Amino acid sequence: MYSLKGKTLFITGAAGGIGAAVAREAYGRGANLILTDITQESVDTLANEFDASRVLPLALDVTDFEATQGVISKGVETFGHVDICFANAGISWRGDPATVFSCDPDEFRRIVDVDLFGVFYSVKACLPEIVRNSGFIMVTSSVYAFTNGMANAPYATSKAAVEQMTRSLRCELAGTGATAGVLYPGWVSTPIAKVAFGGHALATQMINTAFPAFMRQPISPEALAAKAVKGMEKRAFATLAPGFWSLFSWFRGPYAKLSDLVLGSNKKLHRLTRELEALNRK
Ligand SMILES: NC(=O)c1ccc[n+]([C@@H]2O[C@H](COP(=O)([O-])OP(=O)(O)OC[C@H]3O[C@@H](n4cnc5c(N)ncnc54)[C@H](O)[C@@H]3O)[C@@H](O)[C@H]2O)c1
């Protein structure tokens, strides 16, 4: 077991549902926290829950590599070391979901900038410290790394890409004492998932049509955080929650074929997809 006690944990997207829940769980296990998110106010609010000597709240846009390096330097100045990186910040569509055909290319790029390059920058900026301290990097991917991402392509593309990055990294780090792993949440009740749960009528209908009820049942950020922090303590390669997703991950080949077939042949989904594209054109 890799104890979190006295370790310094750098979190991106810390003010969000999963980031804040992981911060609370890890703090409870003795970690010092570098809390980062887009606004200083959001991380200050979270930091108020903790002992000031064990927390460093800083504004950070993860698409800015130099700023991310600056945050890690401040973390080292404050705590002496940074041991764990939780590269977690992520976004989805700003407005209506869209298809590859109907989306705005700038919006596709904006999502990939945060969900792929933002994760890469966070990991890259942390690596000197993580290697120096034989630490751990956990990257938040998603079950969308291996689930068909219809009407969510830039997100699913990025989540699959960060999984691949982390697999490469884990083998590249072998022998250094440091390592890396992937967190694959299913649906978690946080702002980013609202679109699928009534926040957008068409997207909700599409999700309800595409996935059986047991798959889209959201879990709480706290339940996810408990699993994520256990994954950090084990320095696990893969942490999936809810647990049934492990089965789908193990059987990715047949799951991918079956899901592509089911989604591609569902007439109601065809109709909803055309409606979504018509909405995008307006
Ligand atoms: N909620 C889910 O169902 C679910 C499922 C799978 C994966 N995830 C992933 O979990 C991670 C956390 O999401 P969440 O569910 O807590 O959503 P959330 O929207 O509550 O939190 C995301 C946080 O990231 C921050 N953020 C956005 N852009 C940023 C940027 N450029 N720089 C720094 N911070 C930025 C936001 O301000 C927000 O606080 C994301 O990577 C998301 O893709 C979520």
The ligand as an SDF file (V2000), in Angstrom:
LIG
                    3D

 44 48  0  0  0  0  0  0  0  0999 V2000
  -19.3970   13.1210  -14.0340 N   0  0  0  0  0  0  0  0  0  0  0  0
  -19.2760   12.0880  -14.8360 C   0  0  0  0  0  0  0  0  0  0  0  0
  -20.2720   11.3870  -15.1340 O   0  0  0  0  0  0  0  0  0  0  0  0
  -17.9260   11.7100  -15.3770 C   0  0  0  0  0  0  0  0  0  0  0  0
  -17.7850   10.4480  -15.9770 C   0  0  0  0  0  0  0  0  0  0  0  0
  -16.5530   10.0970  -16.5010 C   0  0  0  0  0  0  0  0  0  0  0  0
  -15.4850   10.9700  -16.4170 C   0  0  0  0  0  0  0  0  0  0  0  0
  -15.6560   12.1930  -15.8430 N   0  0  0  0  0  0  0  0  0  0  0  0
  -14.4960   13.0830  -15.8020 C   0  0  0  0  0  0  0  0  0  0  0  0
  -14.2190   13.4570  -14.4760 O   0  0  0  0  0  0  0  0  0  0  0  0
  -13.5080   14.7000  -14.4740 C   0  0  0  0  0  0  0  0  0  0  0  0
  -14.1330   15.6290  -13.4580 C   0  0  0  0  0  0  0  0  0  0  0  0
  -15.4420   15.9300  -13.8860 O   0  0  0  0  0  0  0  0  0  0  0  0
  -16.6500   16.1880  -12.8770 P   0  0  0  0  0  0  0  0  0  0  0  0
  -17.6220   15.1140  -13.0890 O   0  0  0  0  0  0  0  0  0  0  0  0
  -16.1550   16.4860  -11.5230 O   0  0  0  0  0  0  0  0  0  0  0  0
  -17.2670   17.4870  -13.5790 O   0  0  0  0  0  0  0  0  0  0  0  0
  -17.3170   18.9980  -13.0720 P   0  0  0  0  0  0  0  0  0  0  0  0
  -17.8430   19.7550  -14.2200 O   0  0  0  0  0  0  0  0  0  0  0  0
  -18.0220   19.0550  -11.7720 O   0  0  0  0  0  0  0  0  0  0  0  0
  -15.7830   19.3490  -12.8080 O   0  0  0  0  0  0  0  0  0  0  0  0
  -14.8640   19.6670  -13.8060 C   0  0  0  0  0  0  0  0  0  0  0  0
  -13.9640   20.7460  -13.2660 C   0  0  0  0  0  0  0  0  0  0  0  0
  -12.9480   21.0200  -14.2150 O   0  0  0  0  0  0  0  0  0  0  0  0
  -12.7570   22.4320  -14.2240 C   0  0  0  0  0  0  0  0  0  0  0  0
  -12.1720   22.8650  -15.4900 N   0  0  0  0  0  0  0  0  0  0  0  0
  -12.7920   22.9740  -16.6990 C   0  0  0  0  0  0  0  0  0  0  0  0
  -11.9350   23.4660  -17.6040 N   0  0  0  0  0  0  0  0  0  0  0  0
  -10.7660   23.6710  -16.9650 C   0  0  0  0  0  0  0  0  0  0  0  0
   -9.5080   24.1790  -17.3690 C   0  0  0  0  0  0  0  0  0  0  0  0
   -9.2840   24.5900  -18.6380 N   0  0  0  0  0  0  0  0  0  0  0  0
   -8.5140   24.2540  -16.4490 N   0  0  0  0  0  0  0  0  0  0  0  0
   -8.7490   23.8620  -15.1800 C   0  0  0  0  0  0  0  0  0  0  0  0
   -9.9050   23.3870  -14.7230 N   0  0  0  0  0  0  0  0  0  0  0  0
  -10.9140   23.2910  -15.6160 C   0  0  0  0  0  0  0  0  0  0  0  0
  -14.1390   23.0160  -14.0220 C   0  0  0  0  0  0  0  0  0  0  0  0
  -14.0710   24.3630  -13.5830 O   0  0  0  0  0  0  0  0  0  0  0  0
  -14.7300   22.0620  -13.0070 C   0  0  0  0  0  0  0  0  0  0  0  0
  -14.5120   22.5000  -11.6900 O   0  0  0  0  0  0  0  0  0  0  0  0
  -13.5700   15.2160  -15.9120 C   0  0  0  0  0  0  0  0  0  0  0  0
  -12.3660   14.9040  -16.5770 O   0  0  0  0  0  0  0  0  0  0  0  0
  -14.7030   14.4040  -16.5250 C   0  0  0  0  0  0  0  0  0  0  0  0
  -14.5670   14.2570  -17.9000 O   0  0  0  0  0  0  0  0  0  0  0  0
  -16.8500   12.5840  -15.3170 C   0  0  0  0  0  0  0  0  0  0  0  0
  1  2  1  0
  2  3  2  0
  2  4  1  0
  4  5  1  0
  4 44  2  0
  5  6  2  0
  6  7  1  0
  7  8  2  0
  8  9  1  0
  8 44  1  0
  9 10  1  0
  9 42  1  0
 10 11  1  0
 11 12  1  0
 11 40  1  0
 12 13  1  0
 13 14  1  0
 14 15  2  0
 14 16  1  0
 14 17  1  0
 17 18  1  0
 18 19  2  0
 18 20  1  0
 18 21  1  0
 21 22  1  0
 22 23  1  0
 23 24  1  0
 23 38  1  0
 24 25  1  0
 25 26  1  0
 25 36  1  0
 26 27  1  0
 26 35  1  0
 27 28  2  0
 28 29  1  0
 29 30  1  0
 29 35  2  0
 30 31  1  0
 30 32  2  0
 32 33  1  0
 33 34  2  0
 34 35  1  0
 36 37  1  0
 36 38  1  0
 38 39  1  0
 40 41  1  0
 40 42  1  0
 42 43  1  0
M  CHG  2   8   1  16  -1
M  END
$$$$
